[in-house]
């Protein structure tokens, strides 16, 4: 049986996913008995196409890379063009919807409604979009359970680096009492380079030029991106029902060279840390810059890398480090969730 996929959003992540699917088609079939077909793509900038018989993904990638509308594609059988996201979800024969639109951390829309529409129809949803995961995870997960499908969000925390899957699978049986993480590459890049004497403003500008930071870096430097991820971790791993505005959050904009030097004298290093601690009364969560002792694994995480340390009862501290963003990396996170569905449904 071929898994039929519909992509809502065809930017960096969607294109990265499709490149992986093409490159690893034989491998996935041989080792995972996984075959796929993209039957619909809807993108606000690049157009919308749907064919129940499947689309030529190589041609679609070629079109978008040459700034040509997806709607210029030819397809076998009947081809529908110009559908909006909701029409695409409803009319496609996809059994898995990949929600890959832009992240809105204030309302989570329109991604939340995309997810609800798909789940109500009994379609699985996988997403790297932090909006639905941070703001409505419990509701969406419960809806998925009621409909007998899955709502999977591995890519929302550390891109393709497995965090949620690590807890769900390899760490199963452990009680996790705390977690600390460097969950934003932009702020880690800035703090790393400030240690070399560069100014905050010059490093931020370099981060923007390199594509690590957006033109408006507020979500990164004020800690909002990390806040969304800590909210997701609290709700998914600890079973809470927190909203981002319930968690104290402070960014790195007030860190000075004097602060950096003082930390170096103390054999410590500034990091923007998202933290969750569980005790008998419940959990406490926060996002703020902290001086991390150089002996701690997180202190050695430099540049744009991300990492998280789980404190467990059976294994002690377990740290995983890897990419927190990237075209192929986030595309892989979507693939890993698709394969999870394929193995169990």
RAQUIVEN-V538517 format. One record per helix or strand. SS is the DSSP state (A for helix, B for strand). FROM is the first residue (numbers start at 1). TO is the last residue. If there is no record, write none. Layout:
ss:SS from:FROM to:TO
ss:SS from:FROM to:TO
//
This chain:
ss:B from:2 to:8
ss:A from:12 to:23
ss:A from:25 to:32
ss:B from:35 to:43
ss:B from:47 to:50
ss:A from:57 to:65
ss:A from:70 to:72
ss:B from:80 to:81
ss:A from:85 to:91
ss:B from:96 to:99
ss:A from:111 to:120
ss:B from:124 to:127
ss:A from:130 to:147
ss:B from:151 to:152
ss:A from:155 to:158
ss:A from:164 to:170
ss:B from:176 to:182
ss:A from:185 to:194
ss:A from:200 to:209
ss:A from:218 to:221
ss:A from:224 to:237
ss:A from:244 to:246
ss:B from:248 to:249
ss:A from:257 to:265
ss:B from:268 to:279
ss:B from:282 to:293
ss:A from:297 to:300
ss:B from:306 to:312
ss:B from:316 to:322
ss:A from:327 to:344
//
